[in-house]
């Protein structure tokens, strides 16, 4: 039996949705321990997914692509996370099953090869890199001529872009607020495609500002473990580029929650991917507990939901045999 436990990821923002230089996408993100996907898998006569989960279709599709002809796999879902909330569940679900099949049948595939096979990473490579190595990640996007359009990963078959920068994320507290069940659907599928088409290309000056912040403030802050500068960069990113437009499309309560966390002592706060997940950083467990309490009280009085405190994952997915 093979067991796989994957991280999830905070997607802090896409870098270049203008493409004037001939590249598009690029992204910044952090691999985190919770929420996560955990499965066990064993060889079977056919494909069987055990456990009630909205991620089951993605897992079955991944198994179907990777399995040698005539072979099967029995996958038991032990822990999962909600889809379309901004944590990258689809990539983690697909890669978890792909990794299990890869090990069970000794296919010898790399994480990148598995990602290409299951068609993940077509816009952002953060989820794929999170599964492979974890940490704080900056990816370099894609050649626009090869991708051909501004589009989300769900509508792109382009291989994951190159990882330009990967560094262990400091041992800071990460508060993650997951709005209630009624809010558990960020933009996806046709709606997401339509948003990309309407909003892109992003004005070049905004793209340049995002790149400047990432290169000259965020990346040095990670190396120097400077949470104050990292938080300032995080807050600024919420007001620029594609991220600003993702936030603008959210429920008012999600926008208010970001502001609440920024004003309540977090060094920085923002929304992951298309949301509605909101995150915040602090370097003090006591402060993290206060932020969690404030965010939970806000959700309880508005749209409901749950708040957790987690840490970065700096190792990637765990895959082992029992």
N, C-alpha and C positions, 0 to 999 in steps of 0.2 A: 504494500500500500504506500502511496505517495501522498504526503501532506504539503499544502502550500498555504502560506499566510502572506498576503500582500499588504502594502501600505495603501493609503489614499494620498491625494495631493491637493494642496491649495494652489490654484492657478491665479497668480497675481496680475497677469495681464499679457495680452499680445503686444508685440513691439511695433511691427511695421505692417500696417494695413493700408499702405499707400502704393508701394511697389515701384517707385520711381527709379530706384537703384537696380532693379531687376530681381530683387528678392522680396518675399512676402512672408507674413506670419512672424515667426520668432516668438519666444515666450519666456516668461520668468515664473518660477514656481518653487514650492517647497514640498518635499515628501513628508507625510505625517503618519504617526502610529495608529491613530483612531480618527474616524471609523476605518474598518478594514474588511477584507474578504478572506475567509478561511474555508478551505475545502479539503476533503480527502478523496482519493481516486484509486481505482483498481481496474485491472483488465476485466472485461466482460464480453459477452457475445454481441451486444448491441450498445447503442448510446442510451444511457439512463441517467437522468438528473434527479436526485432525491433531495427534497426540501423545498418548501414553498418559498419562491423568491421571484421578484420581477426581473431578476438578472438571469433566470434560467434560459430564456431564448438565446441570449448572447453566449452563454456557456455551451449550449448545445451546438450552436453554429461554429464556435471555435473548435470543438471536438470534431465536428464533421469535416472541417477543412484539414486538420492535422492528422487524423487517424489514417494509418495504412489501409488500403482497400480490404474490405471484409472484416475489419477488426472493430472492437467496441471498447467502451469505457463506462464504468459506473462512478458517477461523481456525487458525493454527498456534500451539500452546502451546510457548513457548520456555523458560519457567521457571514452576514452580508451587509450591504448598505443600500440606501435608497438611490434609485437612478435619477438622473436629471436634476441634481441638487447643487452641482458644482464641485464635487469631490472626485470626479473621474472614475465612477464605478464601472462604466462600460469597458474601459481599457483594462482595469484590474481584473474584472470578471473573465474577460476573454483571455488575457495573458496567464491568469492562474490556471485555467483549464489547459491552455496550450502548453504551459510548462509541465503540468502533470503528464499529459500525453507524451510530450517530448522525453520525459524521464522513463515512463513506463515502457515505451517502445524503442528507447535508445536511438532517437532520431538525430541527436547531435546538433540541434539547431541553437543558434545564439538568440538572445532576447530580441535583437533587431530583426532577425529572420522570422521569428515567431510573430512579431508585430506586423511585418509586411504581409505575412500569410493571413492574419486575421483582420487586416486592413485597419490598424489603429495607428495614430500619430500623423494623420494626413494634414492636420493644421498645426497642432501643438505636439511637440515631442516630450513634454514634461511628464506625462503619465507613463510613457514607455521608459524614460530615464529613471523615474521614481521606482518602478518595478525592478529595474536592473541594478541601480546603485544607491538610490535615495539621495538625500541631501538637498542643498540649494542649487538650482539648475537654471542655466540660461541656454536656450537652444536657438540655432541660427536660421530656422525657417527653411523655405524652399525657393528654388528658382521659379520665378513667376511664369516663365515660358513653359516650364514643365507642368506646373499645376494648372495654369490657364485661367484661373478665376479666384475671386475672393469667396471662400467657402469654408464651412466648418468641417471638422474631421469626419462627421457622419456622411458628408457628401464628397469626400476626397479620398482617392486611392493612392495619393502620393506617399512614398516612404517617409518615415520620421526624419526630420532635419538633423544636422550635426549638433552635438552638445558642445557649446563654445566654452562653457565654464561650469564646473561642478565642485562644490566645496561643502564640507560638513557644516550643517547649520548649528549655530551655537546652542547651548543648553538653556534656551529660554522657554518660558511658559507660553503656550499657544492656546488661547481661548477660542473655541469653535461653537458658534451659535447656529443651530439648525432649526429654522422656522417650522411651524406645525404642518401636519399632514396635508392640509388644504393648500399649502404653499410649496409642496414638495415637487413641483414641476417647473424647473427653469426652462428657458427656450431650448427646443430640440427639434430634430427632423425638419419638416418643411418650414416650420416657423423660424427656426434658426437660419436656414438657408436664405429665407426672405430678408431677415435682418441684415445679414452680411451684404446682400445685394443692394439694399436700400442705404446702408450707412457707409459703405466703402466706395471709393477710396477716402481714407481719413486725410484731412489736410496735412501737408508735408511738415509744417511748423510744429504740429502736435506730435507727429512721429519723431521728429528730431528732439523734442523736449523729453519724450519718454526714453529714447535711447541715451540721452545725456544723463538723465537721472539714474538709469540702470547702470551705466558704465562708470560714472564718476561719483556716485553716492552709495548706491545699493551694494554693488560688488565689493568696493573697499570696506564698507561697513561690516560685511560678513567676515572678511579676512581679519579685520581689526576687532571684531566682536563689539562693535559700537552700536548698541541698540537704539540710542537716541537718533543717530543719523539714519539708521535703517527704518525706524518708525516714521521719521520725517519724509523719507523717500516713499514709503508705503502710502502715507496720506496724500502726497502729491499725485501719485499715480491714479488715484481714484477720480481725479479731476481732469484727466487728459485722455486723448486717443480713444481707442475702441472701448476701454474700460469705462470711461465716462458715459458712453452710450449704453453699455450693458446695464449700468446702475440706473440710468434715467428711465429705463423700461421696467424697472422693478416696482413692486408695491411700495407705497409711501412708508410703511412700517419698516421695510428692509433698509431704506435710505435713512430713516430716523435712527435705526439701531446702529448703523455705522457711525453716525454722528455722536450718539450716546457713548459708545465705546471710546471714540477719540477724545471726548470731553470728560471721561470718567477716570482718566489716569493711565490708559493704555499708551504705549509709546507709538503705536500705529495701528490702524484698523482698516479693513476693506472688505470687499466681496470677492469670493472665489468664482472664477469663470463667469457663466451666465447666472450664477446664484441659484437659490436664494441664500446659500451658506455665507455667513459673515464671520470674520476672524479678527483676532487682536493679539498683540504681543506685549509681554512684560517679562522682567527678569527676576521677579519676586513672587514666590508662591502665595504669600498673603495678599498681594495686590491682585494676583490671578483669581483668588477666591472671591474678592470683592467685585471684580469685573464680571465673574460668572454670576454672582448674586444679582447684580444690577441688570445684566442682560436677561437673566431668567425672569426677573420681576417684570421687565418690559414685555417679554414675549407672553407671559401669563396674562397681562392686562390688554394685549392686542391680538396677535394672530396665533398664539400658542407656539409650542416648540420645546426644544431641549438644548441645554448648553453643557458642554464638556470642556475639560482642560486636558490637553495632550502635549506631546513633545514631537520634535522632528524625528523622522526615521532616516538615519544616515547609512543604512546598510542595504536597503532594497528588500525585495521579497525573500522570505525564508522558504526553502524547499528541502524536504528531508524524507527519508524512507523509514517506515516502521514495519 
